[in-house]
Amino acid sequence: MDDLNVPIRFNGSQRARPVVVIGSGGAAYTVIEEVQRQIASVIFSPEVRDRGWPRASQSFKIFETSAAGLDRLRRVVREVLAAASEPVEASDLPVKARAMKESLLAAVDHVLGDVVSVRWTLRPNNERNFRMFRDISALLSDDLSQPIYSEEIARKLGLSVRTLHDVIRRYRGMSLHRYLRLRRLWLVRRRLLAGADSVKAVALAFGFWHLSDFSRSYRDQFGETPSQTLERGRGR
């Protein structure tokens, strides 16, 4: 919704260009923002058909569009949100709702009329790659009581470590090593906030054997030392 001209990584694709994304049937996505952004999703139920829009799928597809078309769509969405928050007579609601829907459809027609299918979106933004990323995420979320390492993930999912690295780089914009390390830092933080026995015990339990390096990484990530987090956790 904003126009910051800052790249955003959406389903593995990152470019600082005007884009619109479409999907259907409960399509899923993942987003990484370099700065705080405002994002709006317009959901039509029942699904809109026969308007000449590009074919959607259960993995969002990304299209470049014109800046003018995207600005118009943003403006209409803002106006609809503002109008929807205002009081309205019950008798006027159906008429107003239909008119608002028509304005949204017209704005989407306009922005999709300018779309260009571009090659930079095709390889990362496909269902197979996205499915692998979701499988990795699900595996990492299964058990939050202990760390899980690259070789174990690869073995459980039947993938190579190289494939894991490529998928994480694509959808999270960082190496597999950094992604798993950040996850372990968050798990440590969660345990410290719960009032652990000691910082050292928790750090070792989650694979941080170099304690000074761990403390520095923790402070850089969370803006406080592990001991400060533990103290807050015990004070709850």
N, C-alpha and C positions, 0 to 999 in steps of 0.2 A: 504493500500500500504506500510505502514511502518511496522517495526517489533519491537515494543516497549515492547511487553510482558506485556501490561497494559490492564486490562479488559475493554470491551466496552459493553454497554447494547444495544442490537439490538432486537427490537420487543419483549421486555420483558425478553430476555434471556441474561445472563451475565456469561461469563467464559473467562479466559485468556488461550485459547487453539486455535490452528489453525482451522478456520472454513471457510466455503463458504456458501453463501446464494443464493437461486435462486427463481425466481417468474416469472409470466407471466400475460399478459392482463392488464398491468398498475398496477401491484402489488405495494402496498404502504408499507412504513416502517417508524419507528421512531428510532432515535439513540441518546444515551446519552454517551458523551465522558468524561472520567476523566481527560485526557490531550488532547491537540490539536493533531488530527490525519489526515492522508491523506487517503481518501477513493475514490476508483474508481468503477464505475458501467459500465459493458460491456453489451450493449443492441444489440441484434440481431433482425433485421427487414428485411424480415419476420421472424417469430418465427422459431427457429431451432427444427426439429423433427427427430425422427428415428435415434438417435445417442446413445441410451441407457442411456441417462441422467435421473436422478430421475424426477418424475412427479412434475411439478411446479404448482402453484396456485396463486390466487390473494392476498394471504397473504404469504409473503416470508417464505420459509422453510430453516431451518438452519441445516447444516451437519458438523460434524467434518471431517477433512481431514488430510493428512500428511503434515508436515512442508515442505518437499521437493517439493510436488506438488504445494503448495501455493507459494513457492519461485519462481518456474518456471513460474507460471501464472503472478505473479508480474513483473518478468523480461520481459516477452513478452509484457505485457501492457505498461510498460515504453518504450520499444523499438518501439512499434507501435506509441505511442504518440510523441516520438522524431522524427521518420521518417515522420509522418504526418505533422510536422511543417516545413519540408524542402521543397524547391522548386522542382518541378518535371515536366518533359515534359508532355504535354497534351496527347500525343500518348502513353506514358508509364503508365498513371494513371490507366486504367482498369486492366492491368496486375498486377501492384503493389498492387492495392486494393484487388484483388482476392488472391494474395499470402499472404497479411497481414491477411485477414480473415481466411485463412487456418491455419496460425500459431496460431491465437487466438483459433480457434476451437480445434486444437490439444492440446493446453495448457489446455483448459477447459476439454477436454476428459480426460487428465491426472489427473487433480485435482479431477474430479468427479469420476474417476475410483477408488479413494482411500477413498471415503466418507463412513462414518458410521452414520447411524441414531441413535441418542442417546436420552435417555429418558429425560434428563434435558431440552431439547428444546421443548418437546411435549406440556406440560400443558400451559406454558405461550404463546407459539408461535402458537396460533390457531386463526381462523378467528373470532370466537365469542368474545373472549377477546379483540382482536384488534379493532373490530367494536365498542365495548363499549368504549374503550379509545378514538377513533375518535369522537364518539358522545359527550363525555365529552368535548373534545377539541373544537368541533364546538359550543357547547352551551356556553362555556366560551368566545368564540370569537364573539358571536352575538352582545353583547352590552358591549362596553368598557368604558361606561360612569359611571358605578356604580359597586360596588362589588357584587359578588354572593357567597352564602355560601353553605355549604355541604348539609343541609336539603333541600334547594331549588333545588339544582342539582338533588338530589335523587328523589324528587317529580316529577320534569319535565321529567326525564328519566325513571321513574318507577323502580328504583333500590334501594337497601338498601344502607345506608351509609357505611356499612361494605364492600359491594361489590365495592363501589367507592374507598374505601381505598385500597383494594386488587389490583384493576386495576392500580391505580396511583403508588402504591409501585412497581408493576411489570414493568410498562413501564417508570417510571421516577425515580425509585430508592429512593423514599422519601415518607414520610407520606402524606396523603391527606391534613392535616392541614398545613404542610410546603409548599406544592405545591400551595395551595390557597393563603397563606400568601405571597409567592414570587410573585405570579401574582398580588396581590394587591399593592405590593411595586413597581412593574414595572408600574402599572397604575398611581400611585402617581407620579412617576418620569416623566411620559409622560405629566401629567397635570402641573407639576412644570416647565418643559421645555417650555411649551406653555405660561408661564407667569401668574400663578395663583394669586389670591388675597393675600393668606397667606399660610404658611406651615401648620399651625394649622387647617385651614379650610379644606384643601385638605386631611390631615391625617384623620380627623374625618369623612369626606365624604366617605373614603374608608375603614372605620372600625377600624382605629388605635386610640383607646381611651387612651392608655397608651403612652403619648407622648415621655417620656424619653426612653422607650423601643423601640418605633418606630424609634427615631433618631439614636439609637445605631444599630438597625438592618439595617437601611438604609445606614449608614456609612460603616458597614461591607460588605454590598452587592455591593455598588457602589464606595466606596473609597472616598466619599465626603459627607458633611452634606447636609440635605435637603435645608438649607438656601443657600448654595453655588450653588446648582442646580437651585434654583429659581432665584438667582442673574444672572446666565448665561442665563436663559430663558428670563428674562426681558431685557437683554443686546443685544438680537438678533435684 
